[in-house]
Amino acid sequence: MSQPRPVRSIAQLEGWTPETLVEQGLPAMAGSFHDLGATNSVFSWDPV
């Protein structure tokens, strides 16, 4: 198990609202997301 580290960060001087996160934040970081689909094949038990 590795230690997760930030891969990318974004800032908004006015602060974030749920709406601005969905409209601007998630699309800006989408390229840094990783597929976790293989997790089920590695860990066969239910998450705690």
PEUR-V898376 format. One record per residue. N is the residue number from 1. RES is the residue in one letter. SS is DSSP state (~ for helix, > for strand, _ for the rest). Layout:
# PEUR-V898376
{{N & RES & SS} {N & RES & SS}}
This chain:
# PEUR-V898376
{{1 & M & _} {2 & S & _} {3 & Q & _} {4 & P & _} {5 & R & _} {6 & P & _} {7 & V & _} {8 & R & _} {9 & S & _} {10 & I & _} {11 & A & _} {12 & Q & _} {13 & L & _} {14 & E & _} {15 & G & _} {16 & W & _} {17 & T & _} {18 & P & ~} {19 & E & ~} {20 & T & ~} {21 & L & ~} {22 & V & ~} {23 & E & ~} {24 & Q & ~} {25 & G & ~} {26 & L & ~} {27 & P & ~} {28 & A & ~} {29 & M & ~} {30 & A & ~} {31 & G & ~} {32 & S & ~} {33 & F & _} {34 & H & _} {35 & D & _} {36 & L & _} {37 & G & _} {38 & A & _} {39 & T & ~} {40 & N & ~} {41 & S & ~} {42 & V & ~} {43 & F & _} {44 & S & _} {45 & W & _} {46 & D & _} {47 & P & _} {48 & V & _}}
